[in-house]
Amino acid sequence: MLSKDDSRDYDEWDIRIQKTGCAVENENLQMCFDKTKDWRACQKQVQEFKNCWRRHEKDDTNIHTKRAS
């Protein structure tokens, strides 16, 4: 989790990604694109990021469902 002092070094997107638990997958994707300049060459990284994001959404939905019960 980012401390209050660290948050000023990050933009909103970075903070959101950190909270999802998908920061590593996002960084891998960004590094691939930076290297290749072609999203098509980064499909493995795109899929890994999407899978992580979906897991986060599912976990988040489960948490909210449990609270409502």
mmCIF file of the N, C-alpha and C atoms, coordinates in Angstrom:
data_MODEL
# 
_entry.id   MODEL 
# 
loop_
_atom_site.group_PDB 
_atom_site.id 
_atom_site.type_symbol 
_atom_site.label_atom_id 
_atom_site.label_alt_id 
_atom_site.label_comp_id 
_atom_site.label_asym_id 
_atom_site.label_entity_id 
_atom_site.label_seq_id 
_atom_site.pdbx_PDB_ins_code 
_atom_site.Cartn_x 
_atom_site.Cartn_y 
_atom_site.Cartn_z 
_atom_site.occupancy 
_atom_site.B_iso_or_equiv 
_atom_site.pdbx_formal_charge 
_atom_site.auth_seq_id 
_atom_site.auth_comp_id 
_atom_site.auth_asym_id 
_atom_site.auth_atom_id 
_atom_site.pdbx_PDB_model_num 
ATOM 1   N N  . MET A 1 1  ? 0.838   -1.173  0.000   1.00 0.00 ? 1  MET A N  1 
ATOM 2   C CA . MET A 1 1  ? 0.000   0.000   0.000   1.00 0.00 ? 1  MET A CA 1 
ATOM 3   C C  . MET A 1 1  ? 0.886   1.241   0.000   1.00 0.00 ? 1  MET A C  1 
ATOM 4   N N  . LEU A 1 2  ? 0.464   2.247   -0.700  1.00 0.00 ? 2  LEU A N  1 
ATOM 5   C CA . LEU A 1 2  ? 1.238   3.471   -0.785  1.00 0.00 ? 2  LEU A CA 1 
ATOM 6   C C  . LEU A 1 2  ? 1.030   4.333   0.450   1.00 0.00 ? 2  LEU A C  1 
ATOM 7   N N  . SER A 1 3  ? 2.116   4.879   0.942   1.00 0.00 ? 3  SER A N  1 
ATOM 8   C CA . SER A 1 3  ? 1.979   5.816   2.048   1.00 0.00 ? 3  SER A CA 1 
ATOM 9   C C  . SER A 1 3  ? 1.547   7.163   1.494   1.00 0.00 ? 3  SER A C  1 
ATOM 10  N N  . LYS A 1 4  ? 1.110   8.033   2.359   1.00 0.00 ? 4  LYS A N  1 
ATOM 11  C CA . LYS A 1 4  ? 0.660   9.356   1.938   1.00 0.00 ? 4  LYS A CA 1 
ATOM 12  C C  . LYS A 1 4  ? 1.777   10.102  1.211   1.00 0.00 ? 4  LYS A C  1 
ATOM 13  N N  . ASP A 1 5  ? 3.006   9.980   1.695   1.00 0.00 ? 5  ASP A N  1 
ATOM 14  C CA . ASP A 1 5  ? 4.133   10.665  1.076   1.00 0.00 ? 5  ASP A CA 1 
ATOM 15  C C  . ASP A 1 5  ? 4.458   10.104  -0.297  1.00 0.00 ? 5  ASP A C  1 
ATOM 16  N N  . ASP A 1 6  ? 4.301   8.786   -0.482  1.00 0.00 ? 6  ASP A N  1 
ATOM 17  C CA . ASP A 1 6  ? 4.600   8.164   -1.769  1.00 0.00 ? 6  ASP A CA 1 
ATOM 18  C C  . ASP A 1 6  ? 3.575   8.525   -2.835  1.00 0.00 ? 6  ASP A C  1 
ATOM 19  N N  . SER A 1 7  ? 2.343   8.788   -2.458  1.00 0.00 ? 7  SER A N  1 
ATOM 20  C CA . SER A 1 7  ? 1.273   8.997   -3.426  1.00 0.00 ? 7  SER A CA 1 
ATOM 21  C C  . SER A 1 7  ? 1.514   10.209  -4.317  1.00 0.00 ? 7  SER A C  1 
ATOM 22  N N  . ARG A 1 8  ? 2.283   11.187  -3.866  1.00 0.00 ? 8  ARG A N  1 
ATOM 23  C CA . ARG A 1 8  ? 2.525   12.366  -4.697  1.00 0.00 ? 8  ARG A CA 1 
ATOM 24  C C  . ARG A 1 8  ? 3.419   12.043  -5.888  1.00 0.00 ? 8  ARG A C  1 
ATOM 25  N N  . ASP A 1 9  ? 4.134   10.917  -5.837  1.00 0.00 ? 9  ASP A N  1 
ATOM 26  C CA . ASP A 1 9  ? 4.998   10.510  -6.931  1.00 0.00 ? 9  ASP A CA 1 
ATOM 27  C C  . ASP A 1 9  ? 4.254   9.682   -7.983  1.00 0.00 ? 9  ASP A C  1 
ATOM 28  N N  . TYR A 1 10 ? 3.000   9.399   -7.721  1.00 0.00 ? 10 TYR A N  1 
ATOM 29  C CA . TYR A 1 10 ? 2.212   8.558   -8.608  1.00 0.00 ? 10 TYR A CA 1 
ATOM 30  C C  . TYR A 1 10 ? 1.011   9.346   -9.118  1.00 0.00 ? 10 TYR A C  1 
ATOM 31  N N  . ASP A 1 11 ? 0.615   9.040   -10.345 1.00 0.00 ? 11 ASP A N  1 
ATOM 32  C CA . ASP A 1 11 ? -0.621  9.650   -10.827 1.00 0.00 ? 11 ASP A CA 1 
ATOM 33  C C  . ASP A 1 11 ? -1.794  8.752   -10.424 1.00 0.00 ? 11 ASP A C  1 
ATOM 34  N N  . GLU A 1 12 ? -2.988  9.192   -10.727 1.00 0.00 ? 12 GLU A N  1 
ATOM 35  C CA . GLU A 1 12 ? -4.190  8.440   -10.340 1.00 0.00 ? 12 GLU A CA 1 
ATOM 36  C C  . GLU A 1 12 ? -4.176  7.022   -10.869 1.00 0.00 ? 12 GLU A C  1 
ATOM 37  N N  . TRP A 1 13 ? -3.747  6.846   -12.098 1.00 0.00 ? 13 TRP A N  1 
ATOM 38  C CA . TRP A 1 13 ? -3.704  5.510   -12.713 1.00 0.00 ? 13 TRP A CA 1 
ATOM 39  C C  . TRP A 1 13 ? -2.768  4.591   -11.935 1.00 0.00 ? 13 TRP A C  1 
ATOM 40  N N  . ASP A 1 14 ? -1.578  5.083   -11.611 1.00 0.00 ? 14 ASP A N  1 
ATOM 41  C CA . ASP A 1 14 ? -0.618  4.268   -10.859 1.00 0.00 ? 14 ASP A CA 1 
ATOM 42  C C  . ASP A 1 14 ? -1.195  3.836   -9.515  1.00 0.00 ? 14 ASP A C  1 
ATOM 43  N N  . ILE A 1 15 ? -1.846  4.743   -8.844  1.00 0.00 ? 15 ILE A N  1 
ATOM 44  C CA . ILE A 1 15 ? -2.441  4.430   -7.541  1.00 0.00 ? 15 ILE A CA 1 
ATOM 45  C C  . ILE A 1 15 ? -3.530  3.377   -7.696  1.00 0.00 ? 15 ILE A C  1 
ATOM 46  N N  . ARG A 1 16 ? -4.355  3.521   -8.720  1.00 0.00 ? 16 ARG A N  1 
ATOM 47  C CA . ARG A 1 16 ? -5.424  2.541   -8.970  1.00 0.00 ? 16 ARG A CA 1 
ATOM 48  C C  . ARG A 1 16 ? -4.843  1.163   -9.266  1.00 0.00 ? 16 ARG A C  1 
ATOM 49  N N  . ILE A 1 17 ? -3.820  1.122   -10.093 1.00 0.00 ? 17 ILE A N  1 
ATOM 50  C CA . ILE A 1 17 ? -3.176  -0.145  -10.438 1.00 0.00 ? 17 ILE A CA 1 
ATOM 51  C C  . ILE A 1 17 ? -2.572  -0.788  -9.194  1.00 0.00 ? 17 ILE A C  1 
ATOM 52  N N  . GLN A 1 18 ? -1.914  -0.012  -8.358  1.00 0.00 ? 18 GLN A N  1 
ATOM 53  C CA . GLN A 1 18 ? -1.347  -0.540  -7.119  1.00 0.00 ? 18 GLN A CA 1 
ATOM 54  C C  . GLN A 1 18 ? -2.428  -1.178  -6.262  1.00 0.00 ? 18 GLN A C  1 
ATOM 55  N N  . LYS A 1 19 ? -3.575  -0.538  -6.167  1.00 0.00 ? 19 LYS A N  1 
ATOM 56  C CA . LYS A 1 19 ? -4.663  -1.046  -5.333  1.00 0.00 ? 19 LYS A CA 1 
ATOM 57  C C  . LYS A 1 19 ? -5.254  -2.339  -5.875  1.00 0.00 ? 19 LYS A C  1 
ATOM 58  N N  . THR A 1 20 ? -5.167  -2.563  -7.179  1.00 0.00 ? 20 THR A N  1 
ATOM 59  C CA . THR A 1 20 ? -5.747  -3.772  -7.766  1.00 0.00 ? 20 THR A CA 1 
ATOM 60  C C  . THR A 1 20 ? -4.890  -5.002  -7.523  1.00 0.00 ? 20 THR A C  1 
ATOM 61  N N  . GLY A 1 21 ? -3.627  -4.790  -7.225  1.00 0.00 ? 21 GLY A N  1 
ATOM 62  C CA . GLY A 1 21 ? -2.728  -5.929  -7.094  1.00 0.00 ? 21 GLY A CA 1 
ATOM 63  C C  . GLY A 1 21 ? -2.176  -6.368  -8.438  1.00 0.00 ? 21 GLY A C  1 
ATOM 64  N N  . CYS A 1 22 ? -2.387  -5.578  -9.477  1.00 0.00 ? 22 CYS A N  1 
ATOM 65  C CA . CYS A 1 22 ? -1.943  -5.936  -10.832 1.00 0.00 ? 22 CYS A CA 1 
ATOM 66  C C  . CYS A 1 22 ? -0.777  -5.067  -11.303 1.00 0.00 ? 22 CYS A C  1 
ATOM 67  N N  . ALA A 1 23 ? -0.048  -4.480  -10.383 1.00 0.00 ? 23 ALA A N  1 
ATOM 68  C CA . ALA A 1 23 ? 1.034   -3.568  -10.755 1.00 0.00 ? 23 ALA A CA 1 
ATOM 69  C C  . ALA A 1 23 ? 2.143   -4.277  -11.536 1.00 0.00 ? 23 ALA A C  1 
ATOM 70  N N  . VAL A 1 24 ? 2.472   -5.492  -11.152 1.00 0.00 ? 24 VAL A N  1 
ATOM 71  C CA . VAL A 1 24 ? 3.537   -6.228  -11.845 1.00 0.00 ? 24 VAL A CA 1 
ATOM 72  C C  . VAL A 1 24 ? 3.111   -6.524  -13.279 1.00 0.00 ? 24 VAL A C  1 
ATOM 73  N N  . GLU A 1 25 ? 1.875   -6.994  -13.445 1.00 0.00 ? 25 GLU A N  1 
ATOM 74  C CA . GLU A 1 25 ? 1.366   -7.304  -14.785 1.00 0.00 ? 25 GLU A CA 1 
ATOM 75  C C  . GLU A 1 25 ? 1.310   -6.038  -15.642 1.00 0.00 ? 25 GLU A C  1 
ATOM 76  N N  . ASN A 1 26 ? 0.893   -4.934  -15.045 1.00 0.00 ? 26 ASN A N  1 
ATOM 77  C CA . ASN A 1 26 ? 0.837   -3.669  -15.772 1.00 0.00 ? 26 ASN A CA 1 
ATOM 78  C C  . ASN A 1 26 ? 2.239   -3.222  -16.187 1.00 0.00 ? 26 ASN A C  1 
ATOM 79  N N  . GLU A 1 27 ? 3.191   -3.341  -15.280 1.00 0.00 ? 27 GLU A N  1 
ATOM 80  C CA . GLU A 1 27 ? 4.561   -2.948  -15.607 1.00 0.00 ? 27 GLU A CA 1 
ATOM 81  C C  . GLU A 1 27 ? 5.127   -3.820  -16.719 1.00 0.00 ? 27 GLU A C  1 
ATOM 82  N N  . ASN A 1 28 ? 4.876   -5.123  -16.670 1.00 0.00 ? 28 ASN A N  1 
ATOM 83  C CA . ASN A 1 28 ? 5.345   -6.020  -17.730 1.00 0.00 ? 28 ASN A CA 1 
ATOM 84  C C  . ASN A 1 28 ? 4.754   -5.628  -19.075 1.00 0.00 ? 28 ASN A C  1 
ATOM 85  N N  . LEU A 1 29 ? 3.484   -5.291  -19.078 1.00 0.00 ? 29 LEU A N  1 
ATOM 86  C CA . LEU A 1 29 ? 2.816   -4.868  -20.308 1.00 0.00 ? 29 LEU A CA 1 
ATOM 87  C C  . LEU A 1 29 ? 3.421   -3.565  -20.832 1.00 0.00 ? 29 LEU A C  1 
ATOM 88  N N  . GLN A 1 30 ? 3.607   -2.602  -19.956 1.00 0.00 ? 30 GLN A N  1 
ATOM 89  C CA . GLN A 1 30 ? 4.181   -1.320  -20.370 1.00 0.00 ? 30 GLN A CA 1 
ATOM 90  C C  . GLN A 1 30 ? 5.609   -1.488  -20.897 1.00 0.00 ? 30 GLN A C  1 
ATOM 91  N N  . MET A 1 31 ? 6.374   -2.342  -20.253 1.00 0.00 ? 31 MET A N  1 
ATOM 92  C CA . MET A 1 31 ? 7.756   -2.568  -20.697 1.00 0.00 ? 31 MET A CA 1 
ATOM 93  C C  . MET A 1 31 ? 7.790   -3.247  -22.064 1.00 0.00 ? 31 MET A C  1 
ATOM 94  N N  . CYS A 1 32 ? 6.877   -4.197  -22.270 1.00 0.00 ? 32 CYS A N  1 
ATOM 95  C CA . CYS A 1 32 ? 6.805   -4.863  -23.572 1.00 0.00 ? 32 CYS A CA 1 
ATOM 96  C C  . CYS A 1 32 ? 6.473   -3.857  -24.662 1.00 0.00 ? 32 CYS A C  1 
ATOM 97  N N  . PHE A 1 33 ? 5.468   -3.029  -24.401 1.00 0.00 ? 33 PHE A N  1 
ATOM 98  C CA . PHE A 1 33 ? 5.090   -2.038  -25.414 1.00 0.00 ? 33 PHE A CA 1 
ATOM 99  C C  . PHE A 1 33 ? 6.218   -1.045  -25.661 1.00 0.00 ? 33 PHE A C  1 
ATOM 100 N N  . ASP A 1 34 ? 6.883   -0.622  -24.601 1.00 0.00 ? 34 ASP A N  1 
ATOM 101 C CA . ASP A 1 34 ? 7.992   0.315   -24.753 1.00 0.00 ? 34 ASP A CA 1 
ATOM 102 C C  . ASP A 1 34 ? 9.092   -0.285  -25.623 1.00 0.00 ? 34 ASP A C  1 
ATOM 103 N N  . LYS A 1 35 ? 9.321   -1.577  -25.448 1.00 0.00 ? 35 LYS A N  1 
ATOM 104 C CA . LYS A 1 35 ? 10.365  -2.264  -26.213 1.00 0.00 ? 35 LYS A CA 1 
ATOM 105 C C  . LYS A 1 35 ? 9.959   -2.485  -27.671 1.00 0.00 ? 35 LYS A C  1 
ATOM 106 N N  . THR A 1 36 ? 8.697   -2.903  -27.890 1.00 0.00 ? 36 THR A N  1 
ATOM 107 C CA . THR A 1 36 ? 8.272   -3.307  -29.232 1.00 0.00 ? 36 THR A CA 1 
ATOM 108 C C  . THR A 1 36 ? 7.523   -2.229  -30.002 1.00 0.00 ? 36 THR A C  1 
ATOM 109 N N  . LYS A 1 37 ? 6.884   -1.305  -29.275 1.00 0.00 ? 37 LYS A N  1 
ATOM 110 C CA . LYS A 1 37 ? 6.027   -0.272  -29.874 1.00 0.00 ? 37 LYS A CA 1 
ATOM 111 C C  . LYS A 1 37 ? 4.882   -0.890  -30.677 1.00 0.00 ? 37 LYS A C  1 
ATOM 112 N N  . ASP A 1 38 ? 4.481   -2.094  -30.266 1.00 0.00 ? 38 ASP A N  1 
ATOM 113 C CA . ASP A 1 38 ? 3.428   -2.810  -30.985 1.00 0.00 ? 38 ASP A CA 1 
ATOM 114 C C  . ASP A 1 38 ? 2.642   -3.668  -29.994 1.00 0.00 ? 38 ASP A C  1 
ATOM 115 N N  . TRP A 1 39 ? 1.380   -3.271  -29.734 1.00 0.00 ? 39 TRP A N  1 
ATOM 116 C CA . TRP A 1 39 ? 0.542   -4.023  -28.798 1.00 0.00 ? 39 TRP A CA 1 
ATOM 117 C C  . TRP A 1 39 ? 0.358   -5.473  -29.238 1.00 0.00 ? 39 TRP A C  1 
ATOM 118 N N  . ARG A 1 40 ? 0.374   -5.708  -30.549 1.00 0.00 ? 40 ARG A N  1 
ATOM 119 C CA . ARG A 1 40 ? 0.185   -7.077  -31.048 1.00 0.00 ? 40 ARG A CA 1 
ATOM 120 C C  . ARG A 1 40 ? 1.301   -8.000  -30.589 1.00 0.00 ? 40 ARG A C  1 
ATOM 121 N N  . ALA A 1 41 ? 2.485   -7.456  -30.382 1.00 0.00 ? 41 ALA A N  1 
ATOM 122 C CA . ALA A 1 41 ? 3.623   -8.256  -29.933 1.00 0.00 ? 41 ALA A CA 1 
ATOM 123 C C  . ALA A 1 41 ? 3.567   -8.530  -28.433 1.00 0.00 ? 41 ALA A C  1 
ATOM 124 N N  . CYS A 1 42 ? 2.621   -7.903  -27.745 1.00 0.00 ? 42 CYS A N  1 
ATOM 125 C CA . CYS A 1 42 ? 2.532   -7.999  -26.280 1.00 0.00 ? 42 CYS A CA 1 
ATOM 126 C C  . CYS A 1 42 ? 1.265   -8.710  -25.831 1.00 0.00 ? 42 CYS A C  1 
ATOM 127 N N  . GLN A 1 43 ? 0.716   -9.568  -26.666 1.00 0.00 ? 43 GLN A N  1 
ATOM 128 C CA . GLN A 1 43 ? -0.558  -10.202 -26.334 1.00 0.00 ? 43 GLN A CA 1 
ATOM 129 C C  . GLN A 1 43 ? -0.484  -11.066 -25.074 1.00 0.00 ? 43 GLN A C  1 
ATOM 130 N N  . LYS A 1 44 ? 0.647   -11.707 -24.826 1.00 0.00 ? 44 LYS A N  1 
ATOM 131 C CA . LYS A 1 44 ? 0.800   -12.489 -23.599 1.00 0.00 ? 44 LYS A CA 1 
ATOM 132 C C  . LYS A 1 44 ? 0.662   -11.570 -22.385 1.00 0.00 ? 44 LYS A C  1 
ATOM 133 N N  . GLN A 1 45 ? 1.323   -10.425 -22.412 1.00 0.00 ? 45 GLN A N  1 
ATOM 134 C CA . GLN A 1 45 ? 1.273   -9.483  -21.298 1.00 0.00 ? 45 GLN A CA 1 
ATOM 135 C C  . GLN A 1 45 ? -0.111  -8.849  -21.173 1.00 0.00 ? 45 GLN A C  1 
ATOM 136 N N  . VAL A 1 46 ? -0.752  -8.577  -22.305 1.00 0.00 ? 46 VAL A N  1 
ATOM 137 C CA . VAL A 1 46 ? -2.116  -8.034  -22.285 1.00 0.00 ? 46 VAL A CA 1 
ATOM 138 C C  . VAL A 1 46 ? -3.042  -9.029  -21.590 1.00 0.00 ? 46 VAL A C  1 
ATOM 139 N N  . GLN A 1 47 ? -2.939  -10.296 -21.946 1.00 0.00 ? 47 GLN A N  1 
ATOM 140 C CA . GLN A 1 47 ? -3.800  -11.325 -21.366 1.00 0.00 ? 47 GLN A CA 1 
ATOM 141 C C  . GLN A 1 47 ? -3.530  -11.500 -19.876 1.00 0.00 ? 47 GLN A C  1 
ATOM 142 N N  . GLU A 1 48 ? -2.265  -11.469 -19.485 1.00 0.00 ? 48 GLU A N  1 
ATOM 143 C CA . GLU A 1 48 ? -1.930  -11.597 -18.061 1.00 0.00 ? 48 GLU A CA 1 
ATOM 144 C C  . GLU A 1 48 ? -2.517  -10.434 -17.260 1.00 0.00 ? 48 GLU A C  1 
ATOM 145 N N  . PHE A 1 49 ? -2.453  -9.224  -17.812 1.00 0.00 ? 49 PHE A N  1 
ATOM 146 C CA . PHE A 1 49 ? -3.017  -8.063  -17.137 1.00 0.00 ? 49 PHE A CA 1 
ATOM 147 C C  . PHE A 1 49 ? -4.543  -8.180  -17.059 1.00 0.00 ? 49 PHE A C  1 
ATOM 148 N N  . LYS A 1 50 ? -5.170  -8.575  -18.159 1.00 0.00 ? 50 LYS A N  1 
ATOM 149 C CA . LYS A 1 50 ? -6.629  -8.740  -18.165 1.00 0.00 ? 50 LYS A CA 1 
ATOM 150 C C  . LYS A 1 50 ? -7.068  -9.788  -17.150 1.00 0.00 ? 50 LYS A C  1 
ATOM 151 N N  . ASN A 1 51 ? -6.350  -10.910 -17.086 1.00 0.00 ? 51 ASN A N  1 
ATOM 152 C CA . ASN A 1 51 ? -6.688  -11.964 -16.130 1.00 0.00 ? 51 ASN A CA 1 
ATOM 153 C C  . ASN A 1 51 ? -6.573  -11.459 -14.694 1.00 0.00 ? 51 ASN A C  1 
ATOM 154 N N  . CYS A 1 52 ? -5.526  -10.723 -14.415 1.00 0.00 ? 52 CYS A N  1 
ATOM 155 C CA . CYS A 1 52 ? -5.344  -10.169 -13.075 1.00 0.00 ? 52 CYS A CA 1 
ATOM 156 C C  . CYS A 1 52 ? -6.474  -9.200  -12.757 1.00 0.00 ? 52 CYS A C  1 
ATOM 157 N N  . TRP A 1 53 ? -6.795  -8.324  -13.690 1.00 0.00 ? 53 TRP A N  1 
ATOM 158 C CA . TRP A 1 53 ? -7.857  -7.336  -13.487 1.00 0.00 ? 53 TRP A CA 1 
ATOM 159 C C  . TRP A 1 53 ? -9.193  -8.029  -13.214 1.00 0.00 ? 53 TRP A C  1 
ATOM 160 N N  . ARG A 1 54 ? -9.470  -9.081  -13.974 1.00 0.00 ? 54 ARG A N  1 
ATOM 161 C CA . ARG A 1 54 ? -10.721 -9.837  -13.768 1.00 0.00 ? 54 ARG A CA 1 
ATOM 162 C C  . ARG A 1 54 ? -10.756 -10.485 -12.386 1.00 0.00 ? 54 ARG A C  1 
ATOM 163 N N  . ARG A 1 55 ? -9.621  -11.049 -11.958 1.00 0.00 ? 55 ARG A N  1 
ATOM 164 C CA . ARG A 1 55 ? -9.556  -11.627 -10.612 1.00 0.00 ? 55 ARG A CA 1 
ATOM 165 C C  . ARG A 1 55 ? -9.846  -10.563 -9.565  1.00 0.00 ? 55 ARG A C  1 
ATOM 166 N N  . HIS A 1 56 ? -9.302  -9.383  -9.765  1.00 0.00 ? 56 HIS A N  1 
ATOM 167 C CA . HIS A 1 56 ? -9.535  -8.288  -8.818  1.00 0.00 ? 56 HIS A CA 1 
ATOM 168 C C  . HIS A 1 56 ? -11.017 -7.908  -8.792  1.00 0.00 ? 56 HIS A C  1 
ATOM 169 N N  . GLU A 1 57 ? -11.628 -7.780  -9.955  1.00 0.00 ? 57 GLU A N  1 
ATOM 170 C CA . GLU A 1 57 ? -13.056 -7.439  -10.021 1.00 0.00 ? 57 GLU A CA 1 
ATOM 171 C C  . GLU A 1 57 ? -13.891 -8.503  -9.334  1.00 0.00 ? 57 GLU A C  1 
ATOM 172 N N  . LYS A 1 58 ? -13.549 -9.769  -9.557  1.00 0.00 ? 58 LYS A N  1 
ATOM 173 C CA . LYS A 1 58 ? -14.278 -10.868 -8.933  1.00 0.00 ? 58 LYS A CA 1 
ATOM 174 C C  . LYS A 1 58 ? -14.121 -10.822 -7.416  1.00 0.00 ? 58 LYS A C  1 
ATOM 175 N N  . ASP A 1 59 ? -12.890 -10.612 -6.949  1.00 0.00 ? 59 ASP A N  1 
ATOM 176 C CA . ASP A 1 59 ? -12.641 -10.510 -5.505  1.00 0.00 ? 59 ASP A CA 1 
ATOM 177 C C  . ASP A 1 59 ? -13.396 -9.339  -4.912  1.00 0.00 ? 59 ASP A C  1 
ATOM 178 N N  . ASP A 1 60 ? -13.390 -8.205  -5.612  1.00 0.00 ? 60 ASP A N  1 
ATOM 179 C CA . ASP A 1 60 ? -14.073 -7.004  -5.145  1.00 0.00 ? 60 ASP A CA 1 
ATOM 180 C C  . ASP A 1 60 ? -15.577 -7.240  -5.077  1.00 0.00 ? 60 ASP A C  1 
ATOM 181 N N  . THR A 1 61 ? -16.132 -7.923  -6.058  1.00 0.00 ? 61 THR A N  1 
ATOM 182 C CA . THR A 1 61 ? -17.559 -8.236  -6.073  1.00 0.00 ? 61 THR A CA 1 
ATOM 183 C C  . THR A 1 61 ? -17.900 -9.155  -4.912  1.00 0.00 ? 61 THR A C  1 
ATOM 184 N N  . ASN A 1 62 ? -17.064 -10.150 -4.652  1.00 0.00 ? 62 ASN A N  1 
ATOM 185 C CA . ASN A 1 62 ? -17.305 -11.068 -3.535  1.00 0.00 ? 62 ASN A CA 1 
ATOM 186 C C  . ASN A 1 62 ? -17.283 -10.340 -2.196  1.00 0.00 ? 62 ASN A C  1 
ATOM 187 N N  . ILE A 1 63 ? -16.378 -9.416  -2.030  1.00 0.00 ? 63 ILE A N  1 
ATOM 188 C CA . ILE A 1 63 ? -16.298 -8.647  -0.789  1.00 0.00 ? 63 ILE A CA 1 
ATOM 189 C C  . ILE A 1 63 ? -17.576 -7.853  -0.580  1.00 0.00 ? 63 ILE A C  1 
ATOM 190 N N  . HIS A 1 64 ? -18.046 -7.168  -1.630  1.00 0.00 ? 64 HIS A N  1 
ATOM 191 C CA . HIS A 1 64 ? -19.253 -6.359  -1.520  1.00 0.00 ? 64 HIS A CA 1 
ATOM 192 C C  . HIS A 1 64 ? -20.491 -7.229  -1.284  1.00 0.00 ? 64 HIS A C  1 
ATOM 193 N N  . THR A 1 65 ? -20.535 -8.408  -1.879  1.00 0.00 ? 65 THR A N  1 
ATOM 194 C CA . THR A 1 65 ? -21.662 -9.319  -1.693  1.00 0.00 ? 65 THR A CA 1 
ATOM 195 C C  . THR A 1 65 ? -21.701 -9.817  -0.253  1.00 0.00 ? 65 THR A C  1 
ATOM 196 N N  . LYS A 1 66 ? -20.542 -10.157 0.294   1.00 0.00 ? 66 LYS A N  1 
ATOM 197 C CA . LYS A 1 66 ? -20.462 -10.638 1.668   1.00 0.00 ? 66 LYS A CA 1 
ATOM 198 C C  . LYS A 1 66 ? -20.887 -9.553  2.656   1.00 0.00 ? 66 LYS A C  1 
ATOM 199 N N  . ARG A 1 67 ? -20.513 -8.318  2.389   1.00 0.00 ? 67 ARG A N  1 
ATOM 200 C CA . ARG A 1 67 ? -20.894 -7.211  3.279   1.00 0.00 ? 67 ARG A CA 1 
ATOM 201 C C  . ARG A 1 67 ? -22.393 -6.973  3.275   1.00 0.00 ? 67 ARG A C  1 
ATOM 202 N N  . ALA A 1 68 ? -23.016 -7.172  2.113   1.00 0.00 ? 68 ALA A N  1 
ATOM 203 C CA . ALA A 1 68 ? -24.457 -6.927  1.981   1.00 0.00 ? 68 ALA A CA 1 
ATOM 204 C C  . ALA A 1 68 ? -25.279 -8.026  2.648   1.00 0.00 ? 68 ALA A C  1 
ATOM 205 N N  . SER A 1 69 ? -24.682 -9.197  2.836   1.00 0.00 ? 69 SER A N  1 
ATOM 206 C CA . SER A 1 69 ? -25.398 -10.333 3.424   1.00 0.00 ? 69 SER A CA 1 
ATOM 207 C C  . SER A 1 69 ? -25.638 -10.158 4.897   1.00 0.00 ? 69 SER A C  1 
# 
